[in-house]
Amino acid sequence: MDFLRPASWEEALAAKAAHPAAVPIAGGTDVMVEINFDLRRPDHLLDLGRVAELREWEVGERTVRLGASVPYTQIMAELRHDLPGLALASHTVASPQIRNRGSVGGNLGTASPAGDAHPALLAAGCEVEVESRARGSRRVPIDAFFTGVKRNALAPDELIRAVHIDRADGPQQFSKVGTRNAMVIAVCAFSLALHPESRTVRTGIGSAAPTPIRARAAEEFLNAALEEGGFWDTGEAVPPSIGARFAGLASGACNPIDDVRGSAAYRRHAIGVLARRTLTWCWESYRESERRAPCA
Ligand SMILES: Cc1cc2nc3c(=O)[nH]c(=O)nc-3n(C[C@H](O)[C@H](O)[C@H](O)COP(=O)(O)OP(=O)(O)OC[C@H]3O[C@@H](n4cnc5c(N)ncnc54)[C@H](O)[C@@H]3O)c2cc1C
């Protein structure tokens, strides 16, 4: 196995162009497991560790440009105000050691239905910036990024450069069911983001379908219910009947399997519970912020 060590982004793109089958390695917390278990034996590993710009982030007016290799620890420490959903999701990834190395770019590269960053990214709204030496840069909306079980929209000669994530304009939540509190792959996960500026909500579901998905019917129902009831203006409590319908529609969006971590029926049920809970938490935060700044 050859080890390619580009020192810059340009060199990394050139190496990927020359060896499209080369496997990029960022934190290595997925790649090394696959190699150690002999699930993968690539001819070339493409080490991104020396590409400094992949570990940088920038907070813009409306979006955060998050370098692909920024580790979870840094997201939790530096970006929890701008990206609260992703910061909460980062907290639930594995252990401190894995969070020090693991990255959102790596999570997207693996594209597991159980990747914890994915529901938060779907709920916040984002675009994945990918690039190849031959065709240059393009941005893939997160809704189009996951193409199948552990498959994504990357072409063989492309690398993920950054993720452009909408800065939070309202409360966001992420909640995960696991068999214990740490070092656990999600049985299922749910993320909710309120977007008061556009008076919309977005959701993300993990580990309850072949790919991470949004619960679109649930979003549409809640958008209409909040608008028709004038809830964005009054900041009144959302009645339990709305929460229950939202939960039912979120549960209905799932297409889970039975596996060692949980049954399909349990996953459907749990997503409904997480949807109702995250709606309660988010809406209470929204009401609180409205009480503090009623004229905002
Ligand atoms: C003990 C343990 C516990 C874990 N627990 C969790 C958990 O709770 N939740 C969770 O979501 N994950 C978990 N994981 C999985 C893993 O930590 C995450 O998926 C992490 O985000 C991977 O990031 P990385 O930088 O280490 O990726 P790597 O292992 O370096 O790469 C992962 C994949 O992405 C590709 N890749 C990386 N960077 C790029 C790039 N810039 N462009 C194109 N492709 C790229 C690689 O080729 C590879 O296919 C766990 C792993 C371990 C070992």
The ligand as a MOL file (V3000), in Angstrom:
LIG
                    3D

  0  0  0     0  0            999 V3000
M  V30 BEGIN CTAB
M  V30 COUNTS 53 58 0 0 0
M  V30 BEGIN ATOM
M  V30 1 C -14.7520 3.7330 18.2980 0
M  V30 2 C -15.4830 4.5370 17.2670 0
M  V30 3 C -16.6790 5.1260 17.5830 0
M  V30 4 C -17.3870 5.8870 16.6300 0
M  V30 5 N -18.5590 6.4870 17.0060 0
M  V30 6 C -19.2190 7.2600 16.1150 0
M  V30 7 C -20.4040 7.9310 16.4890 0
M  V30 8 O -20.8480 7.8780 17.6430 0
M  V30 9 N -21.0460 8.6770 15.5390 0
M  V30 10 C -20.5600 8.7830 14.2660 0
M  V30 11 O -21.1700 9.4920 13.4530 0
M  V30 12 N -19.4290 8.1650 13.8870 0
M  V30 13 C -18.7430 7.4130 14.7730 0
M  V30 14 N -17.5860 6.7720 14.3960 0
M  V30 15 C -17.1430 6.8900 13.0130 0
M  V30 16 C -16.1590 8.0340 12.7070 0
M  V30 17 O -15.5110 8.5030 13.8770 0
M  V30 18 C -16.8710 9.2210 12.0270 0
M  V30 19 O -17.5300 8.7930 10.8570 0
M  V30 20 C -15.9050 10.3730 11.6910 0
M  V30 21 O -16.6780 11.4960 11.3440 0
M  V30 22 C -14.9600 10.0390 10.5470 0
M  V30 23 O -14.1070 11.1660 10.3550 0
M  V30 24 P -12.5540 10.9770 10.0020 0
M  V30 25 O -11.9990 12.3190 9.7720 0
M  V30 26 O -11.8890 10.1330 11.0230 0
M  V30 27 O -12.7030 10.1690 8.6280 0
M  V30 28 P -11.7050 9.1290 7.9370 0
M  V30 29 O -11.7350 7.8240 8.6400 0
M  V30 30 O -10.3760 9.7390 7.6910 0
M  V30 31 O -12.4710 9.0040 6.5230 0
M  V30 32 C -13.7880 8.5070 6.4630 0
M  V30 33 C -14.2330 8.3900 5.0080 0
M  V30 34 O -14.2980 9.6830 4.4260 0
M  V30 35 C -13.3900 9.7890 3.3350 0
M  V30 36 N -12.8380 11.1540 3.4110 0
M  V30 37 C -12.2830 11.7630 4.4700 0
M  V30 38 N -11.9720 13.0430 4.1750 0
M  V30 39 C -12.3350 13.2240 2.8950 0
M  V30 40 C -12.2830 14.3520 2.0040 0
M  V30 41 N -11.7960 15.5600 2.3710 0
M  V30 42 N -12.7600 14.1940 0.7410 0
M  V30 43 C -13.2710 12.9970 0.3290 0
M  V30 44 N -13.3720 11.9170 1.1290 0
M  V30 45 C -12.9040 12.0300 2.4000 0
M  V30 46 C -12.3820 8.6760 3.5360 0
M  V30 47 O -11.7780 8.2470 2.3400 0
M  V30 48 C -13.2670 7.6110 4.1420 0
M  V30 49 O -14.0010 6.9410 3.1260 0
M  V30 50 C -16.8560 6.0200 15.3290 0
M  V30 51 C -15.6310 5.4180 14.9960 0
M  V30 52 C -14.9460 4.6910 15.9530 0
M  V30 53 C -13.6340 4.0720 15.5970 0
M  V30 END ATOM
M  V30 BEGIN BOND
M  V30 1 1 1 2
M  V30 2 1 2 3
M  V30 3 2 2 52
M  V30 4 2 3 4
M  V30 5 1 4 5
M  V30 6 1 4 50
M  V30 7 2 5 6
M  V30 8 1 6 7
M  V30 9 1 6 13
M  V30 10 2 7 8
M  V30 11 1 7 9
M  V30 12 1 9 10
M  V30 13 2 10 11
M  V30 14 1 10 12
M  V30 15 2 12 13
M  V30 16 1 13 14
M  V30 17 1 14 15
M  V30 18 1 14 50
M  V30 19 1 15 16
M  V30 20 1 16 17
M  V30 21 1 16 18
M  V30 22 1 18 19
M  V30 23 1 18 20
M  V30 24 1 20 21
M  V30 25 1 20 22
M  V30 26 1 22 23
M  V30 27 1 23 24
M  V30 28 2 24 25
M  V30 29 1 24 26
M  V30 30 1 24 27
M  V30 31 1 27 28
M  V30 32 2 28 29
M  V30 33 1 28 30
M  V30 34 1 28 31
M  V30 35 1 31 32
M  V30 36 1 32 33
M  V30 37 1 33 34
M  V30 38 1 33 48
M  V30 39 1 34 35
M  V30 40 1 35 36
M  V30 41 1 35 46
M  V30 42 1 36 37
M  V30 43 1 36 45
M  V30 44 2 37 38
M  V30 45 1 38 39
M  V30 46 1 39 40
M  V30 47 2 39 45
M  V30 48 1 40 41
M  V30 49 2 40 42
M  V30 50 1 42 43
M  V30 51 2 43 44
M  V30 52 1 44 45
M  V30 53 1 46 47
M  V30 54 1 46 48
M  V30 55 1 48 49
M  V30 56 2 50 51
M  V30 57 1 51 52
M  V30 58 1 52 53
M  V30 END BOND
M  V30 END CTAB
M  END
